[in-house]
Amino acid sequence: MSWDLGNRRLRRVLVTRLRYLGDVVMATVVADVLRRGDHALEIGFLCEAAHAPVLADHPALTRVHRL
């Protein structure tokens, strides 16, 4: 399976949850679902720098972007 937007196949997605740690952790479910749908999808996660260590080894994420 792959993710499409209109007639274009998605190659990269950025999940964003900046502030509260609980919200950041709960948003990882989105990354898990995206990964199950397409193993080749590049999934980034944008969060505040203080929460980045929680996401560092998440298997669904390609990269963690710190704000």
N, CA, C and O atoms as a MOPAC input file, in Angstrom:
PM7 MOZYME 1SCF
protein

 N      0.83900 1    -1.17900 1     0.00000 1
 C      0.00000 1     0.00000 1     0.00000 1
 C      0.88600 1     1.24500 1     0.00000 1
 O      2.00400 1     1.21800 1     0.51500 1
 N      0.39300 1     2.31000 1    -0.56700 1
 C      1.10600 1     3.58000 1    -0.50900 1
 C      0.08500 1     4.68500 1    -0.26800 1
 O     -1.11700 1     4.49100 1    -0.45200 1
 N      0.57800 1     5.83500 1     0.14200 1
 C     -0.28500 1     6.98000 1     0.42300 1
 C     -0.26900 1     7.91200 1    -0.77100 1
 O      0.79400 1     8.27100 1    -1.27800 1
 N     -1.45500 1     8.30100 1    -1.21800 1
 C     -1.58700 1     9.20800 1    -2.34800 1
 C     -2.33700 1    10.46200 1    -1.92500 1
 O     -3.21400 1    10.42100 1    -1.06200 1
 N     -1.98100 1    11.56000 1    -2.54100 1
 C     -2.68000 1    12.82700 1    -2.35300 1
 C     -3.04200 1    13.32000 1    -3.74600 1
 O     -2.18700 1    13.81000 1    -4.48400 1
 N     -4.30500 1    13.18700 1    -4.09400 1
 C     -4.69600 1    13.45800 1    -5.46900 1
 C     -4.10800 1    12.37900 1    -6.35100 1
 O     -4.33500 1    11.19200 1    -6.11800 1
 N     -3.36400 1    12.77200 1    -7.34900 1
 C     -2.71400 1    11.81800 1    -8.24900 1
 C     -1.23600 1    11.64500 1    -7.94100 1
 O     -0.51200 1    11.01200 1    -8.70900 1
 N     -0.77900 1    12.20100 1    -6.82200 1
 C      0.65400 1    12.14500 1    -6.48800 1
 C      0.88200 1    11.20900 1    -5.31500 1
 O      0.16500 1    11.27200 1    -4.31600 1
 N      1.85800 1    10.36000 1    -5.43300 1
 C      2.24100 1     9.46900 1    -4.35100 1
 C      3.09500 1    10.24500 1    -3.34800 1
 O      4.03600 1    10.94300 1    -3.72600 1
 N      2.75800 1    10.11700 1    -2.09100 1
 C      3.54100 1    10.79700 1    -1.05400 1
 C      4.85900 1    10.06800 1    -0.85100 1
 O      4.89900 1     8.83900 1    -0.78100 1
 N      5.93200 1    10.83400 1    -0.75600 1
 C      7.25200 1    10.27200 1    -0.47800 1
 C      7.74100 1    10.68100 1     0.89400 1
 O      8.49700 1     9.95400 1     1.53800 1
 N      7.29900 1    11.86600 1     1.34600 1
 C      7.73000 1    12.39100 1     2.64100 1
 C      6.55100 1    13.01700 1     3.36600 1
 O      5.67000 1    13.62300 1     2.75700 1
 N      6.55900 1    12.85400 1     4.68500 1
 C      5.51100 1    13.43100 1     5.53900 1
 C      6.18200 1    13.99800 1     6.78200 1
 O      7.14100 1    13.42200 1     7.29600 1
 N      5.67700 1    15.12100 1     7.25900 1
 C      6.16900 1    15.70800 1     8.50400 1
 C      5.02000 1    15.74200 1     9.51000 1
 O      4.00900 1    16.41100 1     9.29400 1
 N      5.18900 1    15.02000 1    10.59600 1
 C      4.23000 1    15.02900 1    11.69200 1
 C      4.68600 1    16.12400 1    12.65200 1
 O      5.86800 1    16.19600 1    12.99000 1
 N      3.77000 1    16.96800 1    13.09200 1
 C      4.12200 1    18.09100 1    13.94600 1
 C      3.30700 1    18.08400 1    15.22500 1
 O      2.07600 1    18.06700 1    15.19800 1
 N      4.00000 1    18.09800 1    16.32300 1
 C      3.39000 1    18.27000 1    17.65200 1
 C      4.46300 1    18.94300 1    18.47500 1
 O      5.41800 1    18.29200 1    18.89900 1
 N      4.32400 1    20.22000 1    18.70600 1
 C      5.43000 1    20.99000 1    19.25800 1
 C      5.56800 1    20.91500 1    20.77000 1
 O      6.65600 1    20.63300 1    21.27200 1
 N      4.54100 1    21.15000 1    21.47200 1
 C      4.68400 1    21.42700 1    22.89000 1
 C      4.53500 1    20.22600 1    23.78400 1
 O      5.48200 1    19.44400 1    23.86700 1
 N      3.51000 1    20.02700 1    24.40900 1
 C      3.32600 1    19.12300 1    25.53900 1
 C      3.79100 1    17.69000 1    25.26000 1
 O      3.45800 1    17.10500 1    24.22900 1
 N      4.55300 1    17.14800 1    26.18200 1
 C      5.14100 1    15.82000 1    26.02000 1
 C      4.07800 1    14.76000 1    25.75200 1
 O      4.27000 1    13.89900 1    24.89300 1
 N      2.97700 1    14.80900 1    26.46400 1
 C      1.90900 1    13.82900 1    26.24700 1
 C      1.36400 1    13.88600 1    24.83300 1
 O      1.07800 1    12.84800 1    24.23600 1
 N      1.21600 1    15.08600 1    24.29100 1
 C      0.74800 1    15.24300 1    22.91600 1
 C      1.76700 1    14.68900 1    21.92400 1
 O      1.39800 1    14.06900 1    20.92700 1
 N      3.04000 1    14.91300 1    22.19900 1
 C      4.10400 1    14.39800 1    21.32900 1
 C      4.04700 1    12.88000 1    21.30100 1
 O      4.08700 1    12.27300 1    20.23100 1
 N      3.95300 1    12.27000 1    22.46200 1
 C      3.91300 1    10.80300 1    22.53900 1
 C      2.66900 1    10.26400 1    21.83700 1
 O      2.75800 1     9.29300 1    21.08700 1
 N      1.51700 1    10.87700 1    22.07000 1
 C      0.28100 1    10.40900 1    21.43400 1
 C      0.32800 1    10.55500 1    19.91200 1
 O     -0.28700 1     9.76000 1    19.20100 1
 N      1.04200 1    11.54900 1    19.40700 1
 C      1.13800 1    11.75700 1    17.96300 1
 C      1.99500 1    10.70100 1    17.27800 1
 O      1.95400 1    10.58200 1    16.05300 1
 N      2.75700 1     9.94400 1    18.02500 1
 C      3.56000 1     8.88000 1    17.40500 1
 C      2.67400 1     7.80300 1    16.78800 1
 O      3.12400 1     7.06000 1    15.91600 1
 N      1.43400 1     7.71000 1    17.22500 1
 C      0.49000 1     6.75900 1    16.62400 1
 C      0.30300 1     7.08900 1    15.14300 1
 O      0.17100 1     6.18600 1    14.31700 1
 N      0.29100 1     8.36600 1    14.81100 1
 C      0.16100 1     8.78900 1    13.41100 1
 C      1.34500 1     8.25400 1    12.60000 1
 O      1.16000 1     7.74100 1    11.49600 1
 N      2.54100 1     8.37200 1    13.13700 1
 C      3.73200 1     7.86900 1    12.44900 1
 C      3.65400 1     6.35800 1    12.26500 1
 O      4.03500 1     5.84100 1    11.21500 1
 N      3.16700 1     5.65200 1    13.27300 1
 C      3.03200 1     4.19500 1    13.17100 1
 C      2.07300 1     3.79100 1    12.04600 1
 O      2.35900 1     2.87400 1    11.27600 1
 N      0.94800 1     4.47700 1    11.96200 1
 C     -0.04800 1     4.17000 1    10.92300 1
 C      0.51300 1     4.49500 1     9.54100 1
 O      0.33800 1     3.71800 1     8.60200 1
 N      1.17700 1     5.62600 1     9.41400 1
 C      1.79400 1     5.98100 1     8.13400 1
 C      2.82900 1     4.94100 1     7.71500 1
 O      2.88500 1     4.55500 1     6.54800 1
 N      3.63700 1     4.49300 1     8.65000 1
 C      4.67500 1     3.50400 1     8.35500 1
 C      4.06100 1     2.17300 1     7.90400 1
 O      4.54600 1     1.55400 1     6.95700 1
 N      3.00400 1     1.74000 1     8.57500 1
 C      2.34000 1     0.48300 1     8.17300 1
 C      1.77700 1     0.58800 1     6.76600 1
 O      1.73200 1    -0.40400 1     6.03800 1
 N      1.34900 1     1.77700 1     6.38000 1
 C      0.78500 1     1.97600 1     5.05600 1
 C      1.81700 1     2.02300 1     3.94300 1
 O      1.50000 1     1.71900 1     2.79300 1
 N      3.04900 1     2.40000 1     4.26900 1
 C      4.09700 1     2.51600 1     3.24100 1
 C      5.46100 1     2.47800 1     3.92900 1
 O      5.86600 1     3.43700 1     4.58500 1
 N      6.15600 1     1.36000 1     3.76800 1
 C      7.45800 1     1.20100 1     4.43800 1
 C      8.54900 1     2.08200 1     3.83800 1
 O      9.57900 1     2.31100 1     4.47100 1
 N      8.32900 1     2.57700 1     2.62400 1
 C      9.33200 1     3.43000 1     1.97600 1
 C      9.13000 1     4.90700 1     2.28200 1
 O      9.97200 1     5.72700 1     1.91700 1
 N      8.04800 1     5.26100 1     2.93500 1
 C      7.74200 1     6.65400 1     3.23600 1
 C      8.76200 1     7.24000 1     4.21800 1
 O      9.10000 1     6.61200 1     5.22200 1
 N      9.24600 1     8.44900 1     3.91500 1
 C     10.13200 1     9.15600 1     4.84000 1
 C      9.25600 1     9.95100 1     5.80200 1
 O      8.50200 1    10.82800 1     5.38000 1
 N      9.35600 1     9.64700 1     7.08500 1
 C      8.50800 1    10.29000 1     8.09000 1
 C      9.38500 1    11.09900 1     9.03600 1
 O     10.23600 1    10.55200 1     9.73800 1
 N      9.16700 1    12.40000 1     9.04300 1
 C      9.85200 1    13.28400 1     9.96800 1
 C      8.89100 1    13.71000 1    11.06800 1
 O      7.67400 1    13.67500 1    10.89100 1
 N      9.44200 1    14.10700 1    12.18900 1
 C      8.62300 1    14.57100 1    13.31000 1
 C      9.24000 1    15.86300 1    13.81900 1
 O     10.42300 1    15.90300 1    14.15800 1
 N      8.42900 1    16.92700 1    13.87100 1
 C      8.87900 1    18.22600 1    14.35800 1
 C      8.35200 1    18.43600 1    15.76600 1
 O      7.14700 1    18.35900 1    16.00300 1
 N      9.26200 1    18.70400 1    16.70600 1
 C      8.86500 1    18.96000 1    18.09000 1
 C      9.87700 1    19.91500 1    18.72500 1
 O     10.92300 1    20.21000 1    18.14700 1
 N      9.54500 1    20.38600 1    19.91400 1
 C     10.49600 1    21.21800 1    20.64200 1
 C     11.69900 1    20.36000 1    21.06000 1
 O     11.56600 1    19.15800 1    21.28900 1
 N     12.84700 1    20.98500 1    21.15300 1
 C     14.09100 1    20.27300 1    21.44600 1
 C     14.02700 1    19.46200 1    22.74700 1
 O     14.64700 1    18.40400 1    22.85400 1
 N     13.29200 1    19.95400 1    23.70900 1
 C     13.20700 1    19.25400 1    25.00300 1
 C     12.56300 1    17.87600 1    24.87900 1
 O     12.83900 1    16.99300 1    25.69100 1
 N     11.70100 1    17.67800 1    23.86600 1
 C     10.99900 1    16.40500 1    23.71500 1
 C     11.66000 1    15.47500 1    22.69800 1
 O     11.26500 1    14.31500 1    22.58200 1
 N     12.63800 1    15.95200 1    21.97400 1
 C     13.28100 1    15.16600 1    20.92100 1
 C     13.89800 1    13.85400 1    21.42000 1
 O     13.82100 1    12.85700 1    20.70100 1
 N     14.50600 1    13.80100 1    22.61300 1
 C     15.08700 1    12.52900 1    23.05800 1
 C     14.05900 1    11.39700 1    23.18900 1
 O     14.41100 1    10.22700 1    23.04200 1
 N     12.81700 1    11.73100 1    23.46000 1
 C     11.77200 1    10.71000 1    23.57000 1
 C     11.54300 1    10.02900 1    22.22000 1
 O     11.17800 1     8.85500 1    22.16900 1
 N     11.75700 1    10.75900 1    21.14000 1
 C     11.50300 1    10.24900 1    19.79300 1
 C     12.74500 1     9.69000 1    19.11000 1
 O     12.65100 1     9.14600 1    18.01000 1
 N     13.87900 1     9.81500 1    19.73000 1
 C     15.16200 1     9.51700 1    19.08100 1
 C     15.23100 1     8.13300 1    18.44800 1
 O     15.76700 1     8.00200 1    17.34700 1
 N     14.72300 1     7.11800 1    19.08400 1
 C     14.83900 1     5.75400 1    18.56100 1
 C     13.50800 1     5.18200 1    18.09500 1
 O     13.35000 1     3.96400 1    18.01300 1
 N     12.56600 1     6.03700 1    17.79400 1
 C     11.25600 1     5.54500 1    17.36200 1
 C     11.40900 1     4.86500 1    15.99300 1
 O     11.91400 1     5.48200 1    15.05500 1
 N     10.98300 1     3.61500 1    15.87200 1
 C     11.22900 1     2.85500 1    14.63800 1
 C     10.47500 1     3.36700 1    13.40400 1
 O     10.89200 1     3.08500 1    12.28100 1
 N      9.40000 1     4.09700 1    13.58100 1
 C      8.63300 1     4.57700 1    12.42300 1
 C      9.18900 1     5.87200 1    11.84600 1
 O      8.84300 1     6.25000 1    10.72700 1
 N     10.04800 1     6.55400 1    12.60000 1
 C     10.52200 1     7.87300 1    12.17900 1
 C     11.84300 1     7.78300 1    11.42300 1
 O     12.74900 1     7.03700 1    11.79400 1
 N     11.91900 1     8.56000 1    10.36100 1
 C     13.16100 1     8.67000 1     9.59600 1
 C     14.06400 1     9.73100 1    10.21100 1
 O     15.28500 1     9.58100 1    10.25100 1
 N     13.43800 1    10.81300 1    10.69400 1
 C     14.21900 1    11.92200 1    11.25800 1
 C     13.37600 1    12.71200 1    12.25700 1
 O     12.16500 1    12.85500 1    12.09400 1
 N     14.03800 1    13.21800 1    13.28900 1
 C     13.39300 1    14.08500 1    14.27200 1
 C     13.95500 1    15.49600 1    14.08600 1
 O     15.16700 1    15.70400 1    14.14800 1
 N     13.07000 1    16.45000 1    13.86100 1
 C     13.44600 1    17.84500 1    13.67900 1
 C     13.18100 1    18.58400 1    15.00000 1
 O     12.07600 1    18.53100 1    15.53800 1
 N     14.19400 1    19.26100 1    15.50400 1
 C     14.08300 1    19.97400 1    16.77900 1
 C     13.85100 1    21.45500 1    16.54300 1
 O     14.49200 1    22.06500 1    15.68700 1
 N     12.93200 1    22.02700 1    17.30700 1
 C     12.64700 1    23.45200 1    17.18400 1
 C     13.17300 1    24.17300 1    18.39600 1
 O     13.03600 1    25.39200 1    18.49700 1

